[in-house]
Amino acid sequence: MPTGEPASAVRSPRHDPCGKPSLCLLRVQGPLACGHEQTSSVNERKGRGWGGGVVGDRRVGSVDERNRETRRARRCSWPRGPKSRPPGVRTFAAHSDGFRPGRGCREAVARVEELLSQGHVWCVDADLKRYFDTLAHAGLMALVRERIVDGSVLALLEQRLKAGVLEELKGWQPTERGTPQGAVIRPLLANLYLNPLDHAVAQRGWAMVRYADDFGVLCRTREEAETVLDFVRHWTEAAGLTLHPTQTRIVHAGESGFDFLGWHFRGGKQWPRKKSLQKRQDKLRPLTRRTNGRSLSEIIAQANPILRGWHGYFRESHRTGLSGPDGWLRRRLRALLRQREQRPGYGLNEADSRRWPNRWFAARGLFSLEHGTCA
């Protein structure tokens, strides 16, 4: 909401993506305008990381639909137009690409490619430990107050941050740090909290790339990288954050390389990182089990959307990063075809490759990551 705009300026609720007015927005519009809307505790659930495993003892609050719609109504109260965006958006640094209009992972990855080509081969690969769960409420609200003076908005936001968590055995537990999982304003608050770090790094002339809590600083020399890491470590400690002790490191892009936003960069090339490949295989494995009774055309029809979506993001990969996943899928389909002929096996021998060559699968419409087509 722009500075000085009263809480009563909540406009008529917008339509949802399906084109129908949200009943929840209609229900909360009145209390929001009068300043009577109250928050409720959020439900606890287990948090999972990129690899799918439970993230330690992480408590993740999941907001209910009414809370989510209340936040959406507040967001809808901002005026429309290219220059009328949530407070703080126009002050974000140029190298911050996460959860911003017109920006995304592609822009962040393109900047990494550009910096590597310019000789920034030493990378401070930083990893913030449980970032969204450890944001200090006092520091976050201080940053918000620099941009918002509407007391009702500030009070509502503070209620959301301190709504508490309902644990199954312990009941209501207060939340002293962090933001609730699922909150529509959560990405904006996360960007706002690291905004001072972005500008501090830029003022010192260092090349930083950040997407939400995933960031790295690319340097020309190891000495510069060590200076950057020392600065980032002191800044995060002062902000109440923690750099992961084992996953934060200094690496050379031409030797061991580094991971960023699903990619692995090394030796002037890039390809999908191991966890990205594993996630793709986890999606395709249930479809290609040898016990799957569906026809091959049905299996291919189910697999192709997954392959196209994956190719849409990783199409700039080095050739070997796409040919390997293609071969893995065709091998599983050959094993499935062998099973239907009462010949158990893994589809690895040369006879299977001659009987069902790559062009055989292409003729049946299987999407190829390497070639970006079904033919």
Helices and strands as residue ranges (DSSP letters): G 7-9, H 23-34, E 42-48, E 54-62, H 65-76, G 89-91, H 105-117, E 122-127, G 131-133, H 137-145, H 151-161, E 165-167, E 171-173, H 186-203, E 207-211, E 214-219, H 222-238, E 249-252, E 258-260, E 263-266, E 269-272, H 274-284, G 285-288, H 296-314, H 320-340, H 350-355, H 358-363
